[in-house]
């Protein structure tokens, strides 16, 4: 199927890195795709992030399919530099992106010769396609727990997605809830910008690693090299020893043993971007989980109380897919896809990209997944076209690994 001859486009929902990389990989195989994005400009979701954000993955392994990040960019791009790269990417490759198009529903409809087509309802009308690829990612909707008493709290409450810079809270008592990458970076940013106190509420201690081991080797390279070695528990034990050597024992600062290992759990560690230094200097204090709030205080799970002026909830995100995806059986109880990114699902013609957890770098995986998905889509179109014409061959069977 060529770009010119495609009778129906592939619709890609989501114009971030995953959606754009998939569109490019499909174009390389002369398969037409239209990317639908709710934002007003490409890269907007990156531009909105907090100012100090930089990639934790190196330039070489952060580029997308068919057009790497140019070598004149720094080793670790800032969030604005990456947003600019996405704009450049779409322009250089001539991708078809419909901006400001918000998707309200995705559903299967009967197609020709017994096959299934797809209908996508947006704020601009109804689109139909042979294939729909969901590329909206993990971070579509902020998740903000309903802590007891939070409505009576008189201070500022922000989700991490609303935070921009610690300069706004100089001289104030700050609490960050959650110690993932965003929580650690925001806590360090608040401290560097002169917050009077910075507390971090931690329920589960994550593994924390330096961005570059021995200040030379990017930690991402360890993930890439060791993912398929096997023996994940052995590798995690080695990683624990390396963390003690590079970061030190953090138990005296309130952080216990890591609750899980990156390789065993297939989940990325927290990459240190200044948090550990601020913690050791006493400018960041680790606190227990949250029990409740009153008008001016947070009450922790151990019964202790602390007056705070601002609360930043680094409590994660939801996909929000259950609101738009009218297809039974493809999502789990928390709205995550049941199927691997880049592979087939139980609904022929429906695919996901950019949702799998990884320790090799999310952007690295997106590059690989998008190329793999392009092959799968080409195969699906070939089989479905032949089925429609001959009536003897069906679409490939779903292989849920």
KAWOLIN-V128454 format. One record per pair of residues at least 12 apart in sequence whose ideal C-beta (glycine too) atoms are under 10 Angstrom apart, sorted by the first residue. I is the first residue (numbers start at 1). J is the second residue. If there is no record, write none. Layout:
BEGIN
I_J / I_J
END
This chain:
BEGIN
1_26 / 1_29 / 1_30 / 1_31 / 1_32 / 1_130 / 1_377 / 1_378 / 1_381 / 1_382 / 1_385 / 2_29 / 2_30 / 2_31 / 2_32 / 3_26 / 3_27 / 3_29 / 3_30 / 3_31 / 3_32 / 3_33 / 3_96 / 4_30 / 4_32 / 5_30 / 5_32 / 6_30 / 6_31 / 6_32 / 6_33 / 6_130 / 6_381 / 7_32 / 7_130 / 7_385 / 8_32 / 8_111 / 8_117 / 8_118 / 8_127 / 8_128 / 8_129 / 8_130 / 8_131 / 8_381 / 9_26 / 9_31 / 9_32 / 9_33 / 9_34 / 9_35 / 9_96 / 9_127 / 9_128 / 9_129 / 9_130 / 9_131 / 10_22 / 10_23 / 10_26 / 10_31 / 10_32 / 10_33 / 10_34 / 10_35 / 10_118 / 10_129 / 10_130 / 10_131 / 10_132 / 10_133 / 10_349 / 10_351 / 10_374 / 10_377 / 10_380 / 10_381 / 11_33 / 11_34 / 11_35 / 11_36 / 11_98 / 11_103 / 11_106 / 11_118 / 11_119 / 11_120 / 11_122 / 11_127 / 11_128 / 11_129 / 11_130 / 11_131 / 11_132 / 11_133 / 11_134 / 12_26 / 12_33 / 12_34 / 12_35 / 12_36 / 12_37 / 12_95 / 12_96 / 12_97 / 12_129 / 12_131 / 12_132 / 12_133 / 12_134 / 12_135 / 12_136 / 12_351 / 12_353 / 12_370 / 12_373 / 13_34 / 13_35 / 13_36 / 13_37 / 13_38 / 13_101 / 13_102 / 13_103 / 13_106 / 13_120 / 13_122 / 13_132 / 13_133 / 13_134 / 13_135 / 13_136 / 13_321 / 13_324 / 13_325 / 13_353 / 14_35 / 14_36 / 14_37 / 14_38 / 14_39 / 14_45 / 14_103 / 14_133 / 14_134 / 14_135 / 14_136 / 14_137 / 14_140 / 14_353 / 14_354 / 15_35 / 15_36 / 15_37 / 15_38 / 15_39 / 15_41 / 15_42 / 15_43 / 15_44 / 15_45 / 15_86 / 15_90 / 15_95 / 15_97 / 15_98 / 15_99 / 15_101 / 15_135 / 15_136 / 16_35 / 16_37 / 16_39 / 16_42 / 16_43 / 16_44 / 16_45 / 16_46 / 16_86 / 16_135 / 16_136 / 16_137 / 16_139 / 16_140 / 16_354 / 16_366 / 17_43 / 17_45 / 17_46 / 17_62 / 17_63 / 17_64 / 17_82 / 17_85 / 17_86 / 17_89 / 17_135 / 17_137 / 17_353 / 17_354 / 17_362 / 17_363 / 17_366 / 17_367 / 17_370 / 18_64 / 18_133 / 18_134 / 18_135 / 18_136 / 18_137 / 18_341 / 18_342 / 18_352 / 18_353 / 18_354 / 18_355 / 18_362 / 18_363 / 18_365 / 18_366 / 18_367 / 18_369 / 18_370 / 18_373 / 19_33 / 19_35 / 19_36 / 19_37 / 19_42 / 19_86 / 19_90 / 19_95 / 19_97 / 19_133 / 19_134 / 19_135 / 19_136 / 19_137 / 19_353 / 19_354 / 19_366 / 19_370 / 20_35 / 20_37 / 20_42 / 20_43 / 20_64 / 20_65 / 20_67 / 20_86 / 20_87 / 20_89 / 20_90 / 20_93 / 20_95 / 20_97 / 20_135 / 20_366 / 20_370 / 21_63 / 21_64 / 21_65 / 21_66 / 21_67 / 21_86 / 21_89 / 21_93 / 21_95 / 21_135 / 21_353 / 21_354 / 21_363 / 21_366 / 21_367 / 21_368 / 21_369 / 21_370 / 21_371 / 21_373 / 21_374 / 22_35 / 22_64 / 22_65 / 22_95 / 22_133 / 22_135 / 22_341 / 22_342 / 22_351 / 22_353 / 22_354 / 22_366 / 22_369 / 22_370 / 22_371 / 22_373 / 22_374 / 22_377 / 23_35 / 23_64 / 23_65 / 23_66 / 23_89 / 23_90 / 23_93 / 23_94 / 23_95 / 23_96 / 23_97 / 23_133 / 23_135 / 23_370 / 23_374 / 24_64 / 24_65 / 24_66 / 24_67 / 24_89 / 24_90 / 24_92 / 24_93 / 24_94 / 24_95 / 24_367 / 24_370 / 24_371 / 24_374 / 25_64 / 25_65 / 25_66 / 25_342 / 25_353 / 25_367 / 25_369 / 25_370 / 25_371 / 25_372 / 25_373 / 25_374 / 25_375 / 25_377 / 25_378 / 26_65 / 26_95 / 26_131 / 26_133 / 26_370 / 26_371 / 26_373 / 26_374 / 26_375 / 26_377 / 26_378 / 27_65 / 27_66 / 27_93 / 27_94 / 27_95 / 27_96 / 27_374 / 28_65 / 28_66 / 28_93 / 28_370 / 28_371 / 28_374 / 29_371 / 29_374 / 29_375 / 29_377 / 29_378 / 29_381 / 30_378 / 31_130 / 31_131 / 31_374 / 31_377 / 31_378 / 31_381 / 32_96 / 32_129 / 33_95 / 33_96 / 33_97 / 33_129 / 33_131 / 33_133 / 33_374 / 33_377 / 34_95 / 34_96 / 34_97 / 34_98 / 34_101 / 34_120 / 34_127 / 34_129 / 35_90 / 35_95 / 35_96 / 35_97 / 35_98 / 35_99 / 35_101 / 35_133 / 35_135 / 36_96 / 36_97 / 36_98 / 36_99 / 36_100 / 36_101 / 36_102 / 36_103 / 36_120 / 36_122 / 36_124 / 36_127 / 36_132 / 36_135 / 36_136 / 37_90 / 37_97 / 37_98 / 37_99 / 37_100 / 37_101 / 37_102 / 37_103 / 37_135 / 37_136 / 38_98 / 38_99 / 38_100 / 38_101 / 38_102 / 38_103 / 38_122 / 38_123 / 38_136 / 38_140 / 39_97 / 39_99 / 39_100 / 39_101 / 39_102 / 40_99 / 40_100 / 41_83 / 41_86 / 41_87 / 41_97 / 41_99 / 41_100 / 42_83 / 42_84 / 42_85 / 42_86 / 42_87 / 42_88 / 42_89 / 42_90 / 42_91 / 42_95 / 42_97 / 42_99 / 43_79 / 43_80 / 43_81 / 43_82 / 43_83 / 43_84 / 43_85 / 43_86 / 43_87 / 43_88 / 43_89 / 43_90 / 44_83 / 44_86 / 44_87 / 44_99 / 45_79 / 45_83 / 45_86 / 45_137 / 45_139 / 45_140 / 45_161 / 46_77 / 46_78 / 46_79 / 46_80 / 46_81 / 46_82 / 46_83 / 46_84 / 46_85 / 46_86 / 46_87 / 47_79 / 47_80 / 47_82 / 47_83 / 47_84 / 47_86 / 47_87 / 48_79 / 48_83 / 48_161 / 48_162 / 48_164 / 49_78 / 49_79 / 49_80 / 49_82 / 49_83 / 49_139 / 49_160 / 49_161 / 49_163 / 49_164 / 49_182 / 50_79 / 50_160 / 50_161 / 50_162 / 50_163 / 50_164 / 50_165 / 50_166 / 50_182 / 50_185 / 50_186 / 50_189 / 50_312 / 51_78 / 51_79 / 51_80 / 51_163 / 51_164 / 51_165 / 51_166 / 51_167 / 51_189 / 52_78 / 52_79 / 52_163 / 52_164 / 52_165 / 52_166 / 52_185 / 52_186 / 52_188 / 52_189 / 52_192 / 52_193 / 52_273 / 52_274 / 53_77 / 53_78 / 53_79 / 53_80 / 53_82 / 53_181 / 53_182 / 53_185 / 53_186 / 53_189 / 53_273 / 54_74 / 54_75 / 54_76 / 54_77 / 54_78 / 54_79 / 54_80 / 54_81 / 54_82 / 54_185 / 54_211 / 54_271 / 54_273 / 55_69 / 55_74 / 55_75 / 55_76 / 55_77 / 55_78 / 55_79 / 55_81 / 55_82 / 55_211 / 55_220 / 55_271 / 55_361 / 55_362 / 55_363 / 56_76 / 56_181 / 56_185 / 56_209 / 56_211 / 56_218 / 56_219 / 56_220 / 56_268 / 56_269 / 56_270 / 56_271 / 56_272 / 56_273 / 56_361 / 56_362 / 56_363 / 57_75 / 57_76 / 57_77 / 57_211 / 57_218 / 57_219 / 57_220 / 57_221 / 57_223 / 57_224 / 57_268 / 57_271 / 57_360 / 57_361 / 57_362 / 57_363 / 57_364 / 58_74 / 58_75 / 58_76 / 58_77 / 58_211 / 58_212 / 58_218 / 58_219 / 58_220 / 58_221 / 58_361 / 58_364 / 59_71 / 59_72 / 59_73 / 59_74 / 59_75 / 59_76 / 59_77 / 59_81 / 59_82 / 59_85 / 60_75 / 60_218 / 60_220 / 60_221 / 60_364 / 61_218 / 61_220 / 61_221 / 61_223 / 61_224 / 61_360 / 61_361 / 61_363 / 61_364 / 61_365 / 61_367 / 62_75 / 62_76 / 62_77 / 62_82 / 62_85 / 62_220 / 62_361 / 62_362 / 62_363 / 62_364 / 62_366 / 62_367 / 63_77 / 63_85 / 63_89 / 63_363 / 63_364 / 63_366 / 63_367 / 64_85 / 64_86 / 64_89 / 64_93 / 64_363 / 64_366 / 64_367 / 64_370 / 64_371 / 65_89 / 65_93 / 65_366 / 65_367 / 65_368 / 65_369 / 65_370 / 65_371 / 65_373 / 65_374 / 66_89 / 66_92 / 66_93 / 66_367 / 66_370 / 66_371 / 67_85 / 67_88 / 67_89 / 67_90 / 67_92 / 67_93 / 68_85 / 68_89 / 68_367 / 69_81 / 69_82 / 69_85 / 69_88 / 69_89 / 69_363 / 70_85 / 70_88 / 70_92 / 73_85 / 75_212 / 75_218 / 76_211 / 76_212 / 76_218 / 76_273 / 77_363 / 82_363 / 98_122 / 98_124 / 98_127 / 100_122 / 100_123 / 100_124 / 101_120 / 101_122 / 101_123 / 101_124 / 101_125 / 101_127 / 102_121 / 102_122 / 102_123 / 102_124 / 102_324 / 103_120 / 103_121 / 103_122 / 103_123 / 103_124 / 103_127 / 103_132 / 103_134 / 103_136 / 103_323 / 103_324 / 103_325 / 104_120 / 104_121 / 104_122 / 104_123 / 104_126 / 104_323 / 104_324 / 105_119 / 105_120 / 105_121 / 105_122 / 105_126 / 105_323 / 105_324 / 105_325 / 105_326 / 106_118 / 106_119 / 106_120 / 106_121 / 106_122 / 106_127 / 106_129 / 106_132 / 106_134 / 106_321 / 106_324 / 106_325 / 106_326 / 106_327 / 106_350 / 107_119 / 107_120 / 107_121 / 107_132 / 107_324 / 107_325 / 107_326 / 107_327 / 108_132 / 108_326 / 108_327 / 108_347 / 108_348 / 108_349 / 108_350 / 109_128 / 111_128 / 111_130 / 111_349 / 111_384 / 111_388 / 112_384 / 112_387 / 112_388 / 113_384 / 113_387 / 113_388 / 113_389 / 113_390 / 113_391 / 114_387 / 114_388 / 114_391 / 114_394 / 115_130 / 115_348 / 115_349 / 115_384 / 115_385 / 115_387 / 115_388 / 115_394 / 115_395 / 116_130 / 116_347 / 116_348 / 116_349 / 116_350 / 116_384 / 116_395 / 117_129 / 117_130 / 117_131 / 117_132 / 117_349 / 117_384 / 118_130 / 118_131 / 118_132 / 118_327 / 118_347 / 118_348 / 118_349 / 118_350 / 119_132 / 119_326 / 120_132 / 120_324 / 121_324 / 121_326 / 122_324 / 129_349 / 130_348 / 130_349 / 130_377 / 130_380 / 130_381 / 130_384 / 130_385 / 131_348 / 131_349 / 131_350 / 131_351 / 131_376 / 131_377 / 131_380 / 131_381 / 131_384 / 132_325 / 132_327 / 132_347 / 132_349 / 132_350 / 132_351 / 132_352 / 133_342 / 133_349 / 133_350 / 133_351 / 133_352 / 133_353 / 133_354 / 133_370 / 133_373 / 133_377 / 134_319 / 134_321 / 134_324 / 134_325 / 134_327 / 134_330 / 134_331 / 134_337 / 134_341 / 134_345 / 134_350 / 134_351 / 134_352 / 134_353 / 134_354 / 134_355 / 135_341 / 135_351 / 135_352 / 135_353 / 135_354 / 135_355 / 135_366 / 135_369 / 135_370 / 135_373 / 136_319 / 136_320 / 136_321 / 136_324 / 136_325 / 136_352 / 136_353 / 136_354 / 136_355 / 137_317 / 137_319 / 137_352 / 137_353 / 137_354 / 137_355 / 137_362 / 137_366 / 138_316 / 138_317 / 138_318 / 138_319 / 138_335 / 138_336 / 138_354 / 138_355 / 138_356 / 138_357 / 138_362 / 139_161 / 139_182 / 139_316 / 139_317 / 139_318 / 139_319 / 139_320 / 140_317 / 140_318 / 140_319 / 140_320 / 140_321 / 140_323 / 140_324 / 140_335 / 141_159 / 141_161 / 141_317 / 141_318 / 141_319 / 141_320 / 141_321 / 141_323 / 141_335 / 142_158 / 142_159 / 142_160 / 142_161 / 142_162 / 142_313 / 142_315 / 142_316 / 142_317 / 142_318 / 142_320 / 143_159 / 143_161 / 143_313 / 143_315 / 143_316 / 143_317 / 143_318 / 143_334 / 144_157 / 144_158 / 144_159 / 144_160 / 144_161 / 144_162 / 144_177 / 144_313 / 144_315 / 144_316 / 145_177 / 145_178 / 145_290 / 145_313 / 145_315 / 145_316 / 147_177 / 147_290 / 147_291 / 147_292 / 147_293 / 147_298 / 147_299 / 147_311 / 147_313 / 147_315 / 148_290 / 148_291 / 148_292 / 148_293 / 148_294 / 148_299 / 149_290 / 149_291 / 149_292 / 149_293 / 149_294 / 149_295 / 149_297 / 149_298 / 149_299 / 150_290 / 150_292 / 150_293 / 150_294 / 150_298 / 150_311 / 150_313 / 151_293 / 152_292 / 152_293 / 152_294 / 152_295 / 152_296 / 153_292 / 153_293 / 153_294 / 153_295 / 153_296 / 153_297 / 153_298 / 153_308 / 153_311 / 154_293 / 154_294 / 154_295 / 154_296 / 154_309 / 155_172 / 155_173 / 155_174 / 155_175 / 155_293 / 155_295 / 155_296 / 155_297 / 155_298 / 155_307 / 155_308 / 155_309 / 155_310 / 155_311 / 156_168 / 156_169 / 156_172 / 156_174 / 156_308 / 156_309 / 156_310 / 156_311 / 156_312 / 157_175 / 157_177 / 157_293 / 157_308 / 157_310 / 157_311 / 157_312 / 157_313 / 158_176 / 158_186 / 158_310 / 158_311 / 158_312 / 158_313 / 158_314 / 159_177 / 159_182 / 159_311 / 159_312 / 159_313 / 159_314 / 159_315 / 159_316 / 159_317 / 160_176 / 160_177 / 160_178 / 160_180 / 160_181 / 160_182 / 160_183 / 160_185 / 160_186 / 160_312 / 160_313 / 160_314 / 160_315 / 160_316 / 160_317 / 161_182 / 161_313 / 161_314 / 161_317 / 162_312 / 162_313 / 163_176 / 163_182 / 163_185 / 163_186 / 163_189 / 163_190 / 163_310 / 163_312 / 163_313 / 163_314 / 164_189 / 165_186 / 165_189 / 165_190 / 165_192 / 165_193 / 166_186 / 166_187 / 166_188 / 166_189 / 166_190 / 166_191 / 166_192 / 166_193 / 166_194 / 166_195 / 166_198 / 166_310 / 166_312 / 167_189 / 167_190 / 167_192 / 167_193 / 167_194 / 167_195 / 168_190 / 168_193 / 168_195 / 168_310 / 169_189 / 169_190 / 169_193 / 169_194 / 169_195 / 169_196 / 169_198 / 169_309 / 169_310 / 169_312 / 170_190 / 170_193 / 170_194 / 170_195 / 170_196 / 171_193 / 171_194 / 171_195 / 171_196 / 171_309 / 172_190 / 172_194 / 172_195 / 172_196 / 172_197 / 172_198 / 172_308 / 172_309 / 172_310 / 173_195 / 173_196 / 173_197 / 173_198 / 173_199 / 173_296 / 173_298 / 173_306 / 173_307 / 173_308 / 173_309 / 173_310 / 174_186 / 174_187 / 174_189 / 174_190 / 174_191 / 174_193 / 174_195 / 174_196 / 174_197 / 174_198 / 174_199 / 174_200 / 174_284 / 174_308 / 174_309 / 174_310 / 174_311 / 174_312 / 175_187 / 175_190 / 175_195 / 175_197 / 175_198 / 175_199 / 175_200 / 175_201 / 175_285 / 175_287 / 175_290 / 175_293 / 175_298 / 175_300 / 175_306 / 175_307 / 175_308 / 175_309 / 175_310 / 175_311 / 175_312 / 175_313 / 176_188 / 176_189 / 176_190 / 176_195 / 176_198 / 176_199 / 176_200 / 176_201 / 176_202 / 176_284 / 176_287 / 176_310 / 176_311 / 176_312 / 176_313 / 176_314 / 177_199 / 177_200 / 177_201 / 177_202 / 177_203 / 177_287 / 177_289 / 177_290 / 177_298 / 177_311 / 177_312 / 177_313 / 177_314 / 177_315 / 178_200 / 178_201 / 178_202 / 178_203 / 178_204 / 178_206 / 178_290 / 178_312 / 178_313 / 178_314 / 178_315 / 178_316 / 179_200 / 179_201 / 179_202 / 179_203 / 179_204 / 179_205 / 179_206 / 179_208 / 179_255 / 179_270 / 179_275 / 179_286 / 179_314 / 180_206 / 180_268 / 180_269 / 180_270 / 180_314 / 180_315 / 180_316 / 181_206 / 181_208 / 181_268 / 181_269 / 181_270 / 181_271 / 181_272 / 181_273 / 181_275 / 181_314 / 182_270 / 182_312 / 182_313 / 182_314 / 182_315 / 182_316 / 182_317 / 183_200 / 183_201 / 183_202 / 183_206 / 183_270 / 183_275 / 183_312 / 183_313 / 183_314 / 183_315 / 183_316 / 184_200 / 184_206 / 184_208 / 184_270 / 184_271 / 184_272 / 184_273 / 184_274 / 184_275 / 184_276 / 184_278 / 184_279 / 184_284 / 184_314 / 185_270 / 185_271 / 185_272 / 185_273 / 185_274 / 185_275 / 185_314 / 186_198 / 186_200 / 186_275 / 186_312 / 186_314 / 187_199 / 187_200 / 187_274 / 187_275 / 187_278 / 187_279 / 187_283 / 187_284 / 187_285 / 187_286 / 187_312 / 187_314 / 188_200 / 188_272 / 188_273 / 188_274 / 188_275 / 188_276 / 188_277 / 188_278 / 188_279 / 188_283 / 188_284 / 189_273 / 189_274 / 189_275 / 189_278 / 189_312 / 190_278 / 190_283 / 190_284 / 190_310 / 190_312 / 191_274 / 191_275 / 191_277 / 191_278 / 191_279 / 191_281 / 191_282 / 191_283 / 191_284 / 192_274 / 192_277 / 192_278 / 192_283 / 194_283 / 195_283 / 195_284 / 195_309 / 195_310 / 196_309 / 197_283 / 197_284 / 197_285 / 197_306 / 197_307 / 197_308 / 197_309 / 198_278 / 198_279 / 198_283 / 198_284 / 198_285 / 198_308 / 198_312 / 199_284 / 199_285 / 199_286 / 199_287 / 199_298 / 199_300 / 199_306 / 199_308 / 199_311 / 200_254 / 200_255 / 200_275 / 200_279 / 200_284 / 200_285 / 200_286 / 200_287 / 200_312 / 200_314 / 201_286 / 201_287 / 201_288 / 201_289 / 201_290 / 201_298 / 201_300 / 201_301 / 201_306 / 201_311 / 201_313 / 201_314 / 201_315 / 202_254 / 202_255 / 202_256 / 202_286 / 202_287 / 202_288 / 202_289 / 203_259 / 203_288 / 203_289 / 203_290 / 203_301 / 204_256 / 204_258 / 204_259 / 204_260 / 204_289 / 205_250 / 205_251 / 205_254 / 205_255 / 205_256 / 205_257 / 205_258 / 205_259 / 205_260 / 205_270 / 205_286 / 206_255 / 206_258 / 206_259 / 206_260 / 206_262 / 206_265 / 206_267 / 206_268 / 206_269 / 206_270 / 207_236 / 207_239 / 207_240 / 207_243 / 207_247 / 207_257 / 207_258 / 207_259 / 207_260 / 207_261 / 207_262 / 207_265 / 207_267 / 207_268 / 207_269 / 207_270 / 208_243 / 208_246 / 208_247 / 208_250 / 208_255 / 208_258 / 208_269 / 208_270 / 208_271 / 208_272 / 208_275 / 208_276 / 208_279 / 209_222 / 209_223 / 209_239 / 209_242 / 209_243 / 209_246 / 209_247 / 209_258 / 209_262 / 209_268 / 209_269 / 209_270 / 209_271 / 209_272 / 209_276 / 210_242 / 210_243 / 210_246 / 210_247 / 210_269 / 210_271 / 210_272 / 210_273 / 210_276 / 211_271 / 211_272 / 211_273 / 212_246 / 212_271 / 212_272 / 213_239 / 213_242 / 213_243 / 213_245 / 213_246 / 214_242 / 214_245 / 214_246 / 215_246 / 218_361 / 219_239 / 219_242 / 219_246 / 219_262 / 219_268 / 219_269 / 219_271 / 219_272 / 219_359 / 219_361 / 220_268 / 220_271 / 220_359 / 220_360 / 220_361 / 220_363 / 220_364 / 221_360 / 221_361 / 222_235 / 222_238 / 222_239 / 222_242 / 222_262 / 222_263 / 222_359 / 222_360 / 223_235 / 223_262 / 223_263 / 223_268 / 223_269 / 223_358 / 223_359 / 223_360 / 223_361 / 223_364 / 224_358 / 224_359 / 224_360 / 224_361 / 224_364 / 225_360 / 226_238 / 226_239 / 226_262 / 226_263 / 226_359 / 226_360 / 227_262 / 227_263 / 227_266 / 227_358 / 227_359 / 227_360 / 228_360 / 229_263 / 230_263 / 231_263 / 231_264 / 232_261 / 232_262 / 232_263 / 232_264 / 232_265 / 232_266 / 232_359 / 233_261 / 233_263 / 233_264 / 234_261 / 234_263 / 234_264 / 235_261 / 235_262 / 235_263 / 235_264 / 235_359 / 236_258 / 236_260 / 236_261 / 236_262 / 236_263 / 236_264 / 236_265 / 237_261 / 237_263 / 237_264 / 238_261 / 238_263 / 239_258 / 239_261 / 239_262 / 239_263 / 239_269 / 240_257 / 240_258 / 240_261 / 243_258 / 243_269 / 243_272 / 246_272 / 246_276 / 247_272 / 247_276 / 247_277 / 247_279 / 247_280 / 248_276 / 248_280 / 250_276 / 250_279 / 250_280 / 250_286 / 252_280 / 253_276 / 253_279 / 253_280 / 253_281 / 253_282 / 253_284 / 253_285 / 253_286 / 254_279 / 254_284 / 254_285 / 254_286 / 254_287 / 254_288 / 255_276 / 255_279 / 255_286 / 256_286 / 258_270 / 261_359 / 262_357 / 262_358 / 262_359 / 263_359 / 265_357 / 265_359 / 266_356 / 266_357 / 266_358 / 266_359 / 267_357 / 267_358 / 267_359 / 268_357 / 268_358 / 268_359 / 268_360 / 268_361 / 268_362 / 269_359 / 285_306 / 287_300 / 287_301 / 287_302 / 287_304 / 287_306 / 288_300 / 288_301 / 288_302 / 288_303 / 288_304 / 289_301 / 289_302 / 290_311 / 290_313 / 290_315 / 291_303 / 291_304 / 291_305 / 293_308 / 293_311 / 294_307 / 296_308 / 296_309 / 298_311 / 318_334 / 318_335 / 318_336 / 319_331 / 319_334 / 319_335 / 319_336 / 319_337 / 319_352 / 319_355 / 320_335 / 321_335 / 321_336 / 321_337 / 321_352 / 321_355 / 322_334 / 322_335 / 322_336 / 323_335 / 325_337 / 325_347 / 325_350 / 325_352 / 327_345 / 327_346 / 327_347 / 327_350 / 328_346 / 328_347 / 329_345 / 329_346 / 329_347 / 330_345 / 330_346 / 330_347 / 330_350 / 330_352 / 331_352 / 336_352 / 336_355 / 336_356 / 336_357 / 337_350 / 337_351 / 337_352 / 337_353 / 337_354 / 337_355 / 337_356 / 338_352 / 338_400 / 339_351 / 339_352 / 339_355 / 339_356 / 339_398 / 339_399 / 339_400 / 339_401 / 340_352 / 340_355 / 340_356 / 340_369 / 340_372 / 340_399 / 340_400 / 340_401 / 341_353 / 341_354 / 341_355 / 341_356 / 341_357 / 341_358 / 341_365 / 341_366 / 341_368 / 341_369 / 341_370 / 341_372 / 341_373 / 342_354 / 342_355 / 342_356 / 342_365 / 342_366 / 342_368 / 342_369 / 342_370 / 342_371 / 342_372 / 342_373 / 342_374 / 342_375 / 342_376 / 342_377 / 343_356 / 343_369 / 343_372 / 343_373 / 343_376 / 343_398 / 343_399 / 343_400 / 343_401 / 344_373 / 344_376 / 344_377 / 344_379 / 344_380 / 344_395 / 344_396 / 344_397 / 344_398 / 344_399 / 344_400 / 345_398 / 345_399 / 345_400 / 346_397 / 346_398 / 346_400 / 347_398 / 348_380 / 348_383 / 348_384 / 348_394 / 348_395 / 348_396 / 348_397 / 348_398 / 349_377 / 349_380 / 349_381 / 349_384 / 349_395 / 350_398 / 351_369 / 351_373 / 351_376 / 351_377 / 351_380 / 352_369 / 352_373 / 353_365 / 353_366 / 353_369 / 353_370 / 353_372 / 353_373 / 354_366 / 354_369 / 354_370 / 355_369 / 356_369 / 376_396 / 379_395 / 379_396 / 380_395 / 380_396 / 381_395 / 382_395 / 382_396 / 383_395 / 383_396 / 384_396
END
